[in-house]
């Protein structure tokens, strides 16, 4: 166990000695911060993981920009590259959210979760700390992809505020997804199975969406799903905030999707954490 992960038992032990073992909001925040710190330190000790998690979206940018882009007609201002990049942003953070399921499954496999559950920690502390750490990792990856996007011709056509509003919205979406993947990670027997279970759920959402092609090019039976599912709404909202166009409806629908996912899946993840044998 890393030094950061060892800090959690030390904090709880000190609280017990001082007679403060009763759970309070402050104690829960401390637990969350300790777990988030532990996870972030783990990322810094394996820089290759961050590197390769950035390589995949870069490859998608190059592939769609220079291989498929000429064959896809869009009316987006600035051409296909401007249409593409908001979709790449959302796809990147969505795929990055899978790290939550893999990390939790790995901790279960190693017995670390059992140690945490034996301590008087907040039941949501381990999960909230993990999802916050993965959110921080997504911020770094989004910054890298923004630089790559500008290198291949992407430009924000609204303003700096619109860009950052779009980034905040897609990070909210990524955070909501992380709680869903937490349920998968807590249900899988190992990290390999967690990854196998995650991608079949994520691929239809990302590729049957408006991330890479306009939905009007899709067959009628698929068009309704592709238009209203959460990835498409998030892409449309980010696209509107960065490029201009009808914004409010897409932003409101994205926020509703995010909070609906959190309301349903966050309690389910906490319950699965409590009941996982």
Secondary structure, 3 states (H helix, E strand, C coil): CCHHHHHHHHHHHHHHHCCCCCCCHHHHHHHHHHHHHHHHHHHHHCHHHHHHHHHHHHHHHHHHHHHHHHHCCCCCCCCHHHHHHHHHHHHHHHHHCHHHHHHHHHHHHHCHHHHHHCCCCCCCHHHHHHHHHHHHHHHHHHHHHHHHHHHCCCCCCCCHHHHHHHHHHHHHHHHHHHHHHHHHHHHCCCHHHHHHHHHHHHHHHHHCCCCCCCHHHCCHHHHHHHHHCHHHHHHHHHHHHHHCCCCHHHHHHHHHHHHHHHHHHHHHHHHHHHHCC
